[in-house]
Amino acid sequence: MTPQATANPIEQDFVVNSPKSLSVVIEGEQATSVDRLPQSWQDIYAGKSNTKLSNPEEYVKMAQLFLHKMSSGDVDLFNESDDLHHLKPAFCQIFGTLGWEALEFYGKDFDVERYPNFDSIEKQLSPEEEDYHNRKQIVEIGKALFAEFGYDLPASFYHVHLAPVYREEVSEVRPLRFSEEDKLNARAWDASLHGQKVFPIQLMVQSISSKHGFFQEHGCGCNHAMARVGATDTSFDYQIRPEMRLTWIRDFIWTVWYEYAFFKFVPVTRFLIN
């Protein structure tokens, strides 16, 4: 049975409440109180969730800040321009709801049960398949990514990198948003790919992929593919500096959240994918 979505108190806040009356202060910034986050985040805060985050307190603080900014219009669009303040209530209503949707999804996506079973996926591959070696390498990439980031990145991050295993050809270019096979996952998968604009995360992904004979490809038309390393290409080694690891992971998580929230606002056209 599909669990019902948590009731969203944010939808009424911009109408009947002052945002500041519902907020707390984190590092000098206004943030939503924990008891107004989706239930999954309240469970993470209380230590009742089935997650294995290295720094759950940091993630909860990010969720509090994110929801406040999305639901109260605490963004440069309004902070730096008085001419647009008449649009702020509409922004708060729309983006507060989208921000809630993002947090509700990712609060559940960190549940350990959502993560792929790499060994099981590998066992399902048939050595008789023409593309067996390449599919096995995709699974190895997934394993290596998990060994690097573990449960600190959401399950959907790993699922999108495993997706080529299930395609007719592992190097097939797949437009996620327009693909019948992928459209149910497109929002979260595209967010994880766009999250790699946090360049150290992308470098780590590309480094690991290159050692298994591939590079990752992703375009703004939501295209996603694995490109084989050519004879003139080479693998490369990249390591995230330990003192910056938490910073880059936080940046990635924050970016993924707003990319998930903004997914339905992005102007799309099939022209980009042809």
Backbone torsions as a table, in degrees:
resi	resn	phi	psi	omega
1	MET	NA	132.1	-179.6
2	THR	-75.0	125.8	-179.5
3	PRO	-66.1	144.7	178.7
4	GLN	-74.7	147.8	179.5
5	ALA	-67.2	145.9	177.6
6	THR	-67.1	139.0	177.5
7	ALA	-59.7	139.2	-175.7
8	ASN	-101.9	103.4	-180.0
9	PRO	-72.3	-15.7	-176.8
10	ILE	-66.4	-29.6	-174.9
11	GLU	-59.2	-29.6	-179.5
12	GLN	-97.1	-14.0	-171.6
13	ASP	-61.3	-40.5	-175.6
14	PHE	-75.3	-8.0	-179.6
15	VAL	-101.4	-45.5	-171.0
16	VAL	-111.1	-8.6	-175.9
17	ASN	-129.9	155.0	169.7
18	SER	-82.3	125.9	-178.8
19	PRO	-52.1	-37.4	-177.2
20	LYS	-66.9	-25.2	-179.7
21	SER	-73.0	-12.9	-177.0
22	LEU	-111.2	11.0	-171.9
23	SER	-117.2	166.4	173.9
24	VAL	-125.0	177.7	-179.9
25	VAL	-114.5	128.0	177.0
26	ILE	-126.3	119.3	-179.4
27	GLU	51.2	39.7	176.9
28	GLY	81.6	4.1	-179.5
29	GLU	-117.9	147.0	176.3
30	GLN	-67.5	141.3	-179.6
31	ALA	-148.0	154.1	177.8
32	THR	-69.8	140.2	177.3
33	SER	-67.7	151.6	-175.5
34	VAL	-57.9	-37.7	-175.9
35	ASP	-70.5	-3.0	176.9
36	ARG	-110.6	8.3	173.3
37	LEU	-83.9	161.4	171.4
38	PRO	-52.5	150.7	-174.0
39	GLN	-56.0	-35.8	-179.1
40	SER	-60.4	-35.0	179.0
41	TRP	-77.0	-33.2	174.2
42	GLN	-63.6	-36.8	178.2
43	ASP	-68.6	-39.7	176.8
44	ILE	-61.4	-43.8	179.7
45	TYR	-61.2	-39.3	-176.3
46	ALA	-85.3	-1.8	-178.7
47	GLY	74.6	23.1	-177.4
48	LYS	-104.9	4.3	-175.5
49	SER	-91.4	160.8	177.3
50	ASN	-94.5	58.6	-178.9
51	THR	-122.6	164.8	178.6
52	LYS	-132.9	45.8	178.3
53	LEU	-68.7	139.6	179.6
54	SER	-68.9	-35.4	-177.7
55	ASN	-133.3	69.9	-176.0
56	PRO	-58.1	-32.7	-179.8
57	GLU	-62.4	-38.2	179.3
58	GLU	-65.5	-41.1	-178.9
59	TYR	-66.1	-40.1	179.3
60	VAL	-65.2	-42.4	177.7
61	LYS	-60.9	-41.2	177.4
62	MET	-62.0	-41.6	179.0
63	ALA	-62.5	-40.1	179.1
64	GLN	-64.1	-44.4	179.1
65	LEU	-66.6	-43.3	-177.5
66	PHE	-61.8	-48.4	-176.6
67	LEU	-67.0	-37.1	177.8
68	HIS	-62.3	-47.8	-177.3
69	LYS	-64.1	-38.5	-179.0
70	MET	-73.7	-35.3	-174.0
71	SER	-92.9	-13.8	-179.1
72	SER	-113.7	-3.0	-179.8
73	GLY	72.4	28.3	179.2
74	ASP	-82.3	68.6	-178.1
75	VAL	-135.5	162.5	-176.1
76	ASP	-59.8	-29.5	-179.2
77	LEU	-53.0	-37.5	-179.6
78	PHE	-103.3	-32.0	-178.1
79	ASN	-68.0	-25.2	-175.5
80	GLU	-113.3	5.6	-178.5
81	SER	-147.7	109.0	178.1
82	ASP	-70.9	-21.5	-176.2
83	ASP	-66.4	-18.6	-174.5
84	LEU	-107.0	7.5	-174.7
85	HIS	-63.5	-24.7	179.1
86	HIS	-68.4	-15.7	179.2
87	LEU	-91.2	-8.5	-172.9
88	LYS	-61.0	-43.1	178.4
89	PRO	-58.0	-39.9	179.0
90	ALA	-66.5	-41.7	177.4
91	PHE	-58.7	-46.8	-177.0
92	CYS	-62.0	-40.1	-179.0
93	GLN	-66.5	-46.2	-176.7
94	ILE	-72.9	-53.5	-172.9
95	PHE	-78.9	-24.0	171.8
96	GLY	-62.7	-40.8	178.2
97	THR	-67.7	-43.4	-179.9
98	LEU	-67.6	-36.0	176.9
99	GLY	-65.2	-39.9	176.2
100	TRP	-61.5	-44.4	178.8
101	GLU	-58.9	-42.2	-179.3
102	ALA	-63.2	-48.0	-179.0
103	LEU	-66.4	-37.2	179.2
104	GLU	-63.6	-40.7	178.7
105	PHE	-65.4	-49.9	-173.1
106	TYR	-75.2	-26.7	173.7
107	GLY	-59.9	-33.4	177.5
108	LYS	-85.8	-28.1	-176.3
109	ASP	-72.5	-15.2	174.9
110	PHE	-86.0	-4.2	176.9
111	ASP	-63.6	132.3	-174.3
112	VAL	-61.2	-24.4	-180.0
113	GLU	-70.9	-16.0	-177.7
114	ARG	-84.1	-12.8	-174.0
115	TYR	-80.0	148.7	-178.5
116	PRO	-68.2	148.3	172.8
117	ASN	-95.5	96.7	-171.8
118	PHE	-63.0	-39.9	-179.2
119	ASP	-64.9	-39.9	179.4
120	SER	-64.6	-41.4	179.1
121	ILE	-63.7	-41.3	-179.6
122	GLU	-65.6	-37.6	179.9
123	LYS	-67.3	-24.9	179.8
124	GLN	-77.9	-13.3	177.9
125	LEU	-74.5	141.4	179.8
126	SER	-103.8	125.6	177.1
127	PRO	-60.0	-16.1	-179.6
128	GLU	-78.1	-17.1	-179.7
129	GLU	-67.2	142.4	-178.6
130	GLU	-62.0	-33.9	-175.7
131	ASP	-101.4	22.4	-173.4
132	TYR	-55.6	-48.3	-176.0
133	HIS	-60.4	-44.3	-178.4
134	ASN	-66.7	-39.6	178.8
135	ARG	-65.5	-38.6	178.2
136	LYS	-63.3	-37.0	178.7
137	GLN	-66.2	-34.7	176.9
138	ILE	-63.0	-41.7	177.6
139	VAL	-64.7	-39.5	178.6
140	GLU	-63.5	-35.8	176.0
141	ILE	-62.6	-44.9	178.1
142	GLY	-59.6	-43.8	178.9
143	LYS	-61.2	-43.9	-178.0
144	ALA	-67.4	-37.3	176.4
145	LEU	-64.2	-41.7	179.2
146	PHE	-66.7	-37.3	177.6
147	ALA	-63.1	-31.4	-179.3
148	GLU	-79.3	-45.8	-171.3
149	PHE	-110.9	-20.8	177.8
150	GLY	54.8	-140.1	-176.4
151	TYR	-84.7	6.5	179.0
152	ASP	-78.7	-17.8	171.7
153	LEU	-108.1	149.4	-174.8
154	PRO	-67.1	159.0	-177.7
155	ALA	-58.3	-37.5	-177.2
156	SER	-62.2	-26.8	176.0
157	PHE	-59.3	-42.7	-178.8
158	TYR	-76.4	-36.7	-178.7
159	HIS	-63.9	-38.7	-179.5
160	VAL	-68.2	-32.9	179.5
161	HIS	-76.9	-17.3	174.5
162	LEU	-90.3	-14.0	-173.0
163	ALA	-52.9	-38.7	-179.4
164	PRO	-59.1	-21.5	178.1
165	VAL	-58.8	-33.3	-172.9
166	TYR	-95.4	0.8	179.9
167	ARG	-87.5	160.9	-178.0
168	GLU	-58.4	-35.5	177.4
169	GLU	-140.6	132.6	-170.8
170	VAL	-62.6	-24.3	179.8
171	SER	-94.5	9.9	177.7
172	GLU	-60.2	133.1	175.3
173	VAL	-83.6	119.0	-174.7
174	ARG	-116.2	117.3	175.0
175	PRO	-78.9	97.3	-169.6
176	LEU	-54.5	-44.7	-175.0
177	ARG	-65.5	-31.3	-175.0
178	PHE	-104.5	-0.5	-177.2
179	SER	-85.4	126.3	178.1
180	GLU	-61.4	-35.6	-178.6
181	GLU	-71.6	-29.0	-170.7
182	ASP	-113.9	-6.2	-168.9
183	LYS	-63.8	-27.2	178.9
184	LEU	-70.3	-24.7	179.9
185	ASN	-102.9	-4.6	-168.9
186	ALA	-57.8	-40.1	-174.8
187	ARG	-62.1	-49.1	-178.9
188	ALA	-73.8	-39.2	-178.8
189	TRP	-66.6	-44.0	179.6
190	ASP	-64.2	-36.9	177.6
191	ALA	-61.3	-42.0	179.4
192	SER	-65.8	-35.4	178.6
193	LEU	-72.5	-42.2	177.2
194	HIS	-67.8	-27.5	177.8
195	GLY	-61.8	-18.2	180.0
196	GLN	-79.0	8.2	166.7
197	LYS	-67.8	-16.0	167.2
198	VAL	-73.4	96.6	-161.6
199	PHE	-59.2	-38.4	178.2
200	PRO	-60.2	-32.7	176.4
201	ILE	-67.3	-44.0	178.5
202	GLN	-63.4	-40.9	178.4
203	LEU	-59.9	-38.7	178.9
204	MET	-65.5	-43.6	179.1
205	VAL	-62.5	-46.5	-177.9
206	GLN	-68.5	-36.4	178.1
207	SER	-62.3	-48.7	179.6
208	ILE	-63.1	-44.0	-178.8
209	SER	-62.7	-41.0	-176.7
210	SER	-63.7	-31.7	179.7
211	LYS	-70.8	-13.5	177.6
212	HIS	-112.6	16.1	171.6
213	GLY	90.7	16.2	-177.1
214	PHE	-139.9	160.2	164.9
215	PHE	-124.1	149.9	177.9
216	GLN	-85.5	141.5	175.1
217	GLU	-127.0	138.5	177.1
218	HIS	-155.3	131.8	-179.8
219	GLY	-121.2	172.0	-176.8
220	CYS	-75.9	-3.0	171.4
221	GLY	-90.9	15.8	-177.9
222	CYS	67.8	19.3	174.1
223	ASN	-70.1	143.6	176.6
224	HIS	-141.9	133.9	179.8
225	ALA	-158.0	163.5	171.4
226	MET	-110.7	120.2	178.5
227	ALA	-98.2	131.7	179.1
228	ARG	-68.3	142.3	174.1
229	VAL	-69.6	125.1	-177.9
230	GLY	-81.4	175.1	-177.2
231	ALA	-63.1	-27.5	-178.9
232	THR	-94.2	-3.9	178.8
233	ASP	-91.2	168.8	179.4
234	THR	-146.0	156.2	175.5
235	SER	-77.4	161.7	177.3
236	PHE	-142.4	155.7	-178.4
237	ASP	-108.7	130.2	177.6
238	TYR	-136.6	138.7	177.4
239	GLN	-129.4	135.3	176.1
240	ILE	-73.3	132.1	178.3
241	ARG	-61.9	128.4	-176.0
242	PRO	-53.8	-38.3	-177.4
243	GLU	-71.6	-14.3	-179.9
244	MET	-107.4	-2.3	-173.0
245	ARG	-57.8	-50.5	-178.9
246	LEU	-62.7	-38.7	179.1
247	THR	-61.1	-48.1	-177.5
248	TRP	-68.4	-36.6	178.2
249	ILE	-66.5	-42.6	177.1
250	ARG	-61.7	-42.3	178.3
251	ASP	-60.2	-42.5	179.9
252	PHE	-63.0	-48.4	-178.9
253	ILE	-59.7	-46.4	180.0
254	TRP	-59.6	-44.4	-179.5
255	THR	-65.0	-42.8	178.7
256	VAL	-60.4	-40.8	179.8
257	TRP	-61.1	-48.6	-177.0
258	TYR	-75.0	-27.3	174.3
259	GLU	-66.7	-38.5	175.9
260	TYR	-63.7	-44.7	-179.1
261	ALA	-63.8	-40.9	-174.2
262	PHE	-83.7	-5.2	-171.5
263	PHE	-50.6	-44.7	-176.8
264	LYS	-79.0	-7.4	178.6
265	PHE	-94.9	-11.4	-176.9
266	VAL	-74.0	126.4	176.0
267	PRO	-68.0	126.1	-175.9
268	VAL	-121.6	152.3	177.1
269	THR	-151.8	141.7	177.0
270	ARG	-68.5	-15.9	179.4
271	PHE	-56.6	-34.5	-177.5
272	LEU	-71.9	-21.6	-172.9
273	ILE	-101.8	-3.9	-178.9
274	ASN	-89.1	NA	NA
